[in-house]
């Protein structure tokens, strides 16, 4: 998908100066790296992976399996999401990343990005979306974000990332509508 789109949610447009685009640019490799670093949530290896997914999409396009929603404000990356089909499934998708620049957090941009990814997943025939996150206390706001958006915690895998840091797996059916308004 190319071009850009002014985001809307529940019939209300996000501020006019925020636009979505769907095709990563070479400059997004560093922009994503910077944005993910500024959030303060991610380890260096995770930050590298976020940038590598953009690089892979630039190199292989849709064949990479990675799709993006880039939220721009005044020409700068304000937030982004990355999603893709889960291999060996017919209608299930993973949300790999949602990150919002600190100065835009708490203003609804993450929810707009999530809803846009759900819309794109529905257009691609997706029926269920999965997302995983850490069980560490520092990720409590992330888990609450997904729960407020209608995602249900399906499983917790203790000590998954390291001792004391489990993985929480959330899911939501998106085949007819967003998970929850």
Buried (B, 14 or more C-beta within 10 A) or exposed (E): BEEEEEBEBEEEEBEEEBBBBBBBEEEBBEBBBBBBBEBEBBEEEEBEBBBBBBBBBBEEEEEBBBBBBBBBBEEEBBBBBBBBBBEEEEBBBBBBBBBBBEEBBEBBBBBBBBBBBBBBBBEBEBBBBBBBBBBBEEBEEBBEBBEEBBBEBEEEEEEBBEEEBBBBBBBBBBEEEBBEE
